[in-house]
């Protein structure tokens, strides 16, 4: 039987001391480091696409916020991947490899998705004012993200055995840096390199129609890259036999799902789960909606993408700096200290959007003064810094409370709860903008312009749909109030949870050793 964690502590301490004393030596591991970095960059490509699509659609001015919310559902697989992670971990073809059994077909399928998007580009991303097929676009992007989330499960598991034991800490660095690079390259190329204005301004002497690459050619490049890299890995990279890994099956599929339930039943975990699922509601308007409102008032999508690209570099640097402070005994205190500042930024963005709509349009002509961009960059930078500090603090808190025996599952569950809260708040915030917005036709006050038919009717009669109540402003106030209430309710509770000893987070679960280890004669056969 697996003994209670208190009885395992002497042995565990010895192991921990040996790991601390072990000096990292990347000699012989550099190819594996580059491979991991490449795999995480590939994982970031679909995520960059998800980040860029709302900006591109909003620039067309023919997509509603409800339809933007539908596109936002495409990133849900990354929050729900815990549901099928046990299957990825326990089902595989031994001759191919425990991780490659999933990695190879998944990356081929991602390449096929990009091929399909290249062939359907006119329907998904029409060049004219024609409205894109939102349902089909949301479905294709959802499938692509679902595959990327499954690839993430396989790569995370492979990273633990791909590197030498004393170098395994570099896996998290590869994950953090690689995914950001992939997201940045994908989003920037998707928005900027296909933009006619951006290409003529920065890459051409003589203006031409279209960007320096077409949307179709860009998807083909991603498709060919995925297929080529996957073929290379399948042929030239061997995977260590799963049965030779240390404790390679601690839990079978059923036991993994049972473990999730046992963790969720912990009293402290219940309180923390509610806090994580609701913590982002107060910040929702200042995260995703702001970019779309900036485009709506006239800020070019290319300029927004340039600013966001700069923010990706902030996302790489800030966690490294913040780790020095969040590594202490009270990481949640740092998270809570940042919360009021993050809530205040809701009003900073609100003011920026309000005055932006008055300043940058002069007689119908869009003119954006440089000081407006300066204010936007400053406020966006402060927001991004706060976000990354809070995220780093949360991860540090997760590391402190996770049961070391089931650390991977524990951490994934905590991250999943946090991501679900984030995505739920984002999706609802998109939908609420349209719901809270009040409009009327200048020609007919009885026409509220609530749908495309009424809007077309207003325009056909020579009128314009005028916004009398901006839903974004109302939502910002409501979410900020909810955020303040959340802070009052959970501040003391989270500080109390932070002060509890690790024993309060231990999972009470016993498993027969015979179920966790491979028979010694089998291992002998494998080694032979």
N, C-alpha and C positions, 0 to 999 in steps of 0.2 A: 504494500500500500504506500501511497505518497504520504509522508508524514506532514503534520501541520507546519506552517512556515516557520514557527518559532524554533522548531527542532532542526530545521535545515540551515539556520543562520550561521553556525560555525563553518560548515562546508562552503556555504555561499560566500562568506567573508574571505575565505582562502582564495576562492576563485576570483573574487573581485580584486583582491590584492595583487594576484598574479597578472590580471589584466591591466591594473594601474602601472605595475612595474614594467610591463612589456613595452618596449620602445617601438614606435612605428618605423617601419622600413619598407619603402615603396619599391625596392628593388625586386623586379620580377612581377610586380602588380600593376605597373603602369598601363599595359595593354587592357587589363581588366577595368582600371579606373576610366580609361577613355571609352571603353565599351559601355559601362554604366552611364557615363555622362551622355553618350550618344542615345542610349535607350530612353533616358529621361527627357532629352531634348525632343525626341520623337513623340513622347507622351504629351509634351506641351503644345505640339502643333494643333491638334483638335481643340484644345482649350483656347488657344489664340484665335481660332476661327470663331468660337462661341463669343469671345470678347469683342471681336470686330464686327460681327453681323449686325447687332443692334445699332451700332453707330452708322453703318452703311445704310441700313433700312431707314433710319430716322432722317438721313440726309435727303432721301427721296420725297419726304413729306407726304407719303401716301399710305402709311402704316399706323394703326392706332396703338395706344399703350396696352390695350388688352391683347393685341397680337404680339407685342413685344414681350408680354408676360408669358405667352405660349412658347416663344423662342427661348425664354429663360428657363423653361422646364428641361431643356436639353442637358443642362449640367447636373441634374439630379442623380444620374448613375454614380457619380463620384461620392455622393453622400450616402448612397444605399448599397455600395459595393460589399459591405459587411455581410449582406444577405446571402451572397454567393461566394464569398471568399473561402469558406470552409471547403466548398466543392473544388475550387481551383487548387487548394492546398493538398487535397487528399486523392483526387482523381487524375491520373496521368498514365502515359504509355512509357513503361520502363526503358525500352530500347531507344526512345527519343530523348528522354530526360524529364525530370519532374517539372522544371520550369519551361523548357523549350516545347513541351507538349502543348502548352497554351500560347506561349509567346509567338511561335512561328505562324500558326493559323490566324491568330488575332491580328498580327501586323499585316498579313496578306489581305485580310478582310478590310482593314483600314485603308490600305492602298486601293482596293476595289471601290470603297466608298468615294474616295477622291476621283477615281476614274469616272464613276457615275455622275458626280457633281460637275466634272468637266464637260461631259456629254449633255447634261441638263442645265448648263449655265444660263441659257436664255430664258428658261422657265423659272429658275431659282433666283437669278440676279439679272433681270432684264435691264438693258441699257437705256431704254426709253422710259417714259413716265408710267408705263404699264405696271400694274401691281404684281409683285411676285406671288408664287404659289406658297403661301405661308404654311399650310398644313404639310405639304410635301417637304418643304425646307426644314420645318421643325422635326419631322420624322427622320430625315436623313442625318441631320446634325445630332439628334438623340442617339441614333444607332452608332454613329461615329464616336460619340462620347462614351457610350456604353462599352464599346470595344476598348477605348483608351483606358477606362477605369479597370477593366479586366487585365489589360496589359500591365497596369500599375501594380496589381496584386502579384502577378508573376514576377515582375522585376524586383519588387521589394523583397520577395522571398529568395530570389536568386542572389541578390546582393549580399545576403548573410553568409553564403557559402562560396561566392565567386571570389571574394577577397580573402587574404590571409587573416587569421584571427586578430592579429595585432593591428590590422589596417581597416577593420570593419567599420570603424568610426567615420571613415571617409565616405561611406555609402550615403549618409544623410546629407553630406556636403554636395555630393553628385546629384542627389534628388532635388535639393533646394535650388542649386544653381542651374541644373539642366532644365528643369521644368519652366523656370522663369525665362531662360534663354529661348526655349522652344516657343513659349507663349508670345514673347516679344517679337521674334522673327516672323511668326505666323501672322499675328495681328497687324504688325507694321507693313509687311509685304502685301497683305490682303487689302488694306486701306490705302496705303501711300503709293506703292509701286503701280497700282492699277488706276491711280488718279491722274486725270489729264492735267489739272491745275498744278498739282505737286510736281509732276514730271516736267512740265514746261518751265516751272519756276526754278527748279534746282538741277535739272539734268540736261536741259536742251538750250541751245542758242536760238534756234528757230522753232517756234511753237508748232506742234503737230496735234492731230486728234488722237485721243486715247492716252492711256498710261504707257510706261516703258515696257510693261508686260500686260497681256490680257488676262482676264479672270480665268479663262479656259486654260491657257498655257501654265498659269500658276498652279492650278489644281493638278494638271498633268505632271508637273515637276514634282509635287508632293507625292503623287501616286507612284511614279517611277522610283523615287527615292526610297519609299517604304518597301516596295517590292525588291529592289536591288539589295538594300541593306539586310533585309530578312533572308534572302537567298544566301548572302555571304555568311551570316550567322549560322544558318542551318548547315552549311557545308563545312565551314572552317573552325567553328567554335564548339568544342566538346564540353559537355556538362558532367560534373562529378556525379557518380552513381548515388541516387537518393538514399539507398540503404547503408551507405558509408558515412552519411552525415551524422553529427552528434545529436542524439535524441530526435531523429528526423520526423518521427510521428509521436508527438506527445499526446495528441488527442485525435480520435477518429472523427469522421464527419458529424455523427450524431452528438458526440461529446462536445464538439466545438459549439454547436447550436445550444446545447444544454448549458454550456459555460456562459454564453451571452445572457441567458435568462437568469442564471445565478448572480451575475454581476448586477443586472438591473434590479434584483430584489434587495440589494443592500440598502439599508435606510438612508445612509449618507448619499448614496448614488442617486436615489430618487430625487432628493432636493437639488443636487447638482444638475441632474438632467433637466429639470424644469427651468433652472437658471440659464443653462446653455441654450435651450430651445427658444427662450424669450429675450435673450440678452441683446440681440441685434435689431430688434424692432425699432428702438429709438434712433438708430443710426441709418436705417434703410434709405431715407430720401437722399442722404449725402453720399451714397456709394454709387449706385448705378443710374438712378433717375437723373441726377445732375447732368451727366454727359448728354443725355437726350434733350434735356431742356436747353442746354447751351446751343445745340444744333438748331433747335426750334426757334430760338431768338436770333439766329443768324451767324453764329460762330462756325466757320468752315470745319468740316469733319477732319480735313487733313491737319489743321492746326491742333485740334483736340488730340489726334492720334500722336502727333509729335510730342505733346506734353505728357501723354500717357506713357510713351516710350521712355521718356526721362524718368517717370515714376517707377518703371521696372528696375532701373538701376538703384533707386532708393530702396526698393524691396529686397535687393541683394545685400546692400551695405548695412541697413539699420538692424536687422536681426543679429548680425555679428557684433555690433556695438551693444545692443540691448542685452545680449546673452550674459554680459559681465554683471549686470544688475539683477536680472531675473533668475540667475543661478542660486540666489540666496534662499533663506528659509521662508520668505513671504512673497512669492511671485504674484499671488492674487491681490495683494495690496497695491502693487504697481498697476495691475489691470483696473482696479477700482479707482485709483487716483486719476487714471486717464479718461475714465468714463464721463465726468462732467465736461472736460475739454471737448471730447468728441460730440457731446450733445450741443454744446455752444456752437460748434462748427455748422450745425444745421441752419442756424440763423445767419451765419456768415455766408453760406451758399445761397440762402434765400435772398439776402440783400444783394448779392452779386448778380443773381438772375434777374431780380426786379429792376435794378438800375441798369443792368446790361440791356434789357429790352427797351429802355428809354434812350440810352447813350449811343448804341452802335448803329441805329438806323436814322438816317437823315433824309427826309423826303422820299422814303422808300428805298434808298440806296444804303446798302450795308457798309458801314465804316467802323472798324474796330480800332480804337486808339491803343497805343502800346502800353499805357499805364493799366488798361483793363486786363491785358494779358499778364502783366506783372502781378496784379492782385490775384488773378486766377491761379498762377503758378505758386504764389506764396501760400494761399489758402489750401490748394490741392496738396502741396508738399507737407504742410502741417497735418492735414487729414491723413495722408499716407504714412507719415511717421508715427502718428498715434495708432493707426491701425496695425502697423507692424510690431510696435512695442506691445500692444495688447495681445496680439497673436503669439508672440514669443513668450509672454508671461503665461498665457494659457497652456502652451505646450510644456513649459517648465513645471507648471502645477500638475499636469497630467503625468509627467515623469516621476514626480515625487509621490503620488498617491497610487500609481498602478501596481498591482500585485506582480512581483517580479517573476513568479512562476508562469504567469500567463500574460506577460507584458505586451506582446504583439496584439493579441485580441483586445486587451484592456484599452490600449492606446487607440486602436482603430475604432472601437466603440465610442470613446470620448470624442475623437475627431469627427466621427460620423454625426453625433448629436449636435455638435457645434456647426457643422456644415449644413445639416438639415434646417436648423434655426436660421442660418444665414440665407439659404436659398428660399425658404418659405417666406421670410420677410421681404426679400427682393421681389419675388413673384407677386406677392400681394401688393407691394408698393407700386408696381407697374400698373396693375389692374385698378387700384384705387384712384390714380390720377384722373383717368377718364370718368370714373364714377363720381368723383367730387367736383369735377369741372362743370360749370354752368355756362351755357352759350345761348345766344339768340341771334336771329337773322336781322340785319339792319333794315331790311325791307319789310319784314313781317315779324312782329314781336312774339306772335304765337308759335313761330317756328323755332324750336330749341336746338336745331342742328345736332341732334343726338346721334344720328347715324349718317351714313354716306348718301342715302336717298334724300334726306332732308337738306343736307349740305348742297347737293347738286340742284335741288329745287330752289334753294335760296340764290345760288349763283345764276341760275337760268333766268331768274326774275330781276337780275341786276343788283342783287344785294350781296353782302359779305357776312360770314359768320363771325360774330364778335364775342370774345370771351368776357363775361361779366364777373365770374368767380374762377380763379385759377386753382385747379385741384392740387397742384404741386404745393402752393402756399398753405392751403388748408392741411394737407397731409404732413407737411413739415412741422406745423404747430402740434397736430395730434400726436405724431410719433415722438416728438420731444417731450410732451407731457407724459406719454407712456414710459419713455426712457427714465424720466425723473422718478416716477412711481416705482419702476423696476429697481432703481438705485436705492430708494428708501427701504424697499422690502428685502432685498437680497444682500445689501452691504454687510450687515452684521452676521447674516447666515453664512456667507462665503468666508468671512474672516474666521468664523467659528470652525467651519470645515477645514480651513487651512491649518488651524492649530491642532487638529486631531492627529494622533499618532498613526503610523502606517498600518497598525493592526486593525484599525477601524475600516480599512478598505480591502482587507484580505477576503478572498473567496473561499467559502467552506465547501470544498469539493474533493472527494477521494476517488482515485482511479487505480485499478489493478496494474501493477508493473508489467504483467504479462501482456497487457494490451498496448503498452507504450514502447516496447523494445522488440527488435527483431531477434529471432532465435539465433544463438551464437553459431550454430552450425551453418545457418543461412549466410551469415556474414563471412564465415570462412570460405564458403563456396564463391561468394561475390569477389572476395579479395584474390582468390585463386584465378 
